[in-house]
Amino acid sequence: MTTLYTKLNADTRTLVEMVNQHDKSHIIKEVFKKGPPKQTRYFWGLNIPNYWTKEEKLAINLIHTWILQKGWECGGYSIVFNSIKRCLDNSEMPSYPPTNRTG
C-alpha cells in the first residue's frame, strides 16, 4: 500500500522532471519564483489584475492540470504545488515526512 508521503515524494519528483523538461520551463520556474499574490494562492490568484502575464497564467494552468492528473485535489493540490516550489527553490528532491524534526 502506498502512503500519502510516498505518493507525494513520487509525484513531486515526476512533476519537477516535467517542469524541467518542458519547452517553457523558464516561464514555469519564474511563476514559482514570483509566487502568488499576497493573500491568495497560485490558481486562485489568476484573476488579480496586472499580476500575472498571459504566459504565466498559461504556466499555472498547465501545472494545475498536471497536479490534478496525478489525483491531487483540494488541500493536496496546495501541498503538491508548494512541494514543487521547494524543490525548484532548493534544487533538491523531496523527502517526506521531513526528517529534520526535533522534539
Stockholm file with secondary structure:
# STOCKHOLM 1.0

chainA/1-103         MTTLYTKLNADTRTLVEMVNQHDKSHIIKEVFKKGPPKQTRYFWGLNIPNYWTKEEKLAINLIHTWILQKGWECGGYSIVFNSIKRCLDNSEMPSYPPTNRTG
#=GR chainA/1-103 SS CCCHHHHHHHHHHHHHHHHHHSTTHHHHHHHHHHCCCTTSCTGGGTTSTTTSCHHHHHHHHHHHHHHHHTTCCHHHHHHHHHHHHHHHHHTCCCCSSCSCCCC
#=GC SS_cons         CCCHHHHHHHHHHHHHHHHHHSTTHHHHHHHHHHCCCTTSCTGGGTTSTTTSCHHHHHHHHHHHHHHHHTTCCHHHHHHHHHHHHHHHHHTCCCCSSCSCCCC
//
